[in-house]
């Protein structure tokens, strides 16, 4: 594990940019960027448009390691290039931003109030490729749709099982059991989730750390026991359907919790903007998310 990158992620001031929309969420992300579905005929053309959008964000002067400590990439972005340079290298060497990789294959069908991750039979091969490309860590997402003790226990167990596999390969796992913000039992689900995570953290060997990506809690500073835990390198928050302003306002109330926003990061950006307009909008966005992340 790169020591300079580990230092940046564990102590750096700023937030993690999530640039990891995959096949299922790409059309919606492109639509938000002002590119309609009639702009491509094949998946390759769609992903090329998405790569151009991500490259434009990464190359912007507003996107830099002074305020953005890490970036989560989709596999195709990891394999891509910016100005002839592999994207992970460009991020770290040119921008001072630590690269992570989204590794999950999407969600299984809902059962017991949760959506587990689909199996990842080729994970070791992907992790080895990621290491070779200079990736520091990984991110994998599952979803909690109800305050189900057994469902949440299962989801956390699956995340930690894969987490141990990732740690064994020398990468830092970001564990992301997202609680859906619209469910009636959101706070109760967060209670169960926090207790399950604390249980699994106790089972990690001394000296090992993981990262967590969690929905912004209903109660400010509710995840403080996780943020201060010696086996947790960093806790980051997803915007989870809140508008950027809402997410920033809630985030600012949570000491030590920093952003890892996706949709909220690209909100307001458009393919039709001039570079000056695009950079000005992104600057405003990055500043607002940075300010909310360091407010505590």
Secondary structure, 3 states (H helix, E strand, C coil): CCHHHHHHHHHCCCEEEEECCCHHHHHHHHHHCCCCHHHCCCHHHHHHHHHHHHHHHHHCCCCCCCCEEEEEECHHHHHCEECCEEHHHHHHHHHCCEEEEECCCCECCCECCEECECCCCCHHHHHHHHHHCCCCEEEEEEEECCCCHHHHHHHHHHHHHHHHHHHHCCCEEEEEEEECCCCCCHHHHHHHHHHHHHHHHHCCCCCCCEEEEEECCCCCCCCHHHHCCCCEEEEEEECCCCCHHHHHHHHCCCCCCEECCCHHHHCCCCCCCCHHHHHHHHHHHHHHHHHHHHCC
